[in-house]
């Protein structure tokens, strides 16, 4: 095996991205919490941290899990190359827009962040639907997870931090459903 293999199969790019997110985001959060160091986002620090752990770290891991599991469930070939690059760019764009949210209109930040999970669903849905796979309902769980992110962004835009926090709690519950239900 020679050459750059990061985008050769679905189980690679987002697991690497999730690991890098954890390595980078946790020290930033710790410095912000302990030392008052600015994080670069104009979001409340606890909501920023919670959101990025859920929709940065965990969403990337969920995406790679699904991109690996769906080909195994359906017997279809997994994704490689351009679709994985596009997904990673969407994920990174969301992280960068949120990390510099003070520089952008809130709607742009929200749209950038909200693009990732629907893109994952669009890529895995054809195989699941074509095969009538028993795991197809996980697309609904993915849609609900995306919906919690929509509610989170709406709550931030309207200044309702308690609703944003509740949306994150529901997102954690949905991520646990994916972990416990997916074979």
Phi, psi and omega in degrees: 000118177234164177091177182279114189251009184302323184256023182279343180200153186301337185277008186255298194297321185277334172293320175297315180298319179298317179297316178294323178299315180297316182296323182272317188285324182296314176297324178297315179297315181299317179294321178295315183292313186277324188246353183075018179294131178297145182263351180096343179258150176268008176285154172303134187306320181292323177290322176301309182301311181298315180297314183289330174290320182282307188262354171262289184293301187291320180297323177295318179294319178299316180301312181292324175302310182294321179293338176269318186288319184302314176299325177292321181290326189256346184075010179268160179291141178284165180282151176207163173071229189308314180300323179289323176297314180299316178300316181295321177297317178298316180298313180297320179300317177299316181295317181292319178297319179292318180296339179237033189301336178293344182268350189233156172297144182303324181294324178293317178300314180298312181298320178297318180287320186284353182284335190292304185297319175298325178295320176300313181299318180298325182283327183265338184301315183304317180295316181295315183289322180296321182273351184058039186294144181295344179268003179306324178302343176296338173298323177294320178295319177298320178295319178295322177299316177299320179300325177293327177290324175299312179299318178303310182295320177298316180297319177297317182296329181263004178074025182256078182301322178299320178293320177301317178296319178295321178299320178294322177296319177295321178299319178297317178300317180293323176297322177294324175300315179300320182291319185275333184270322185293127180289000000 
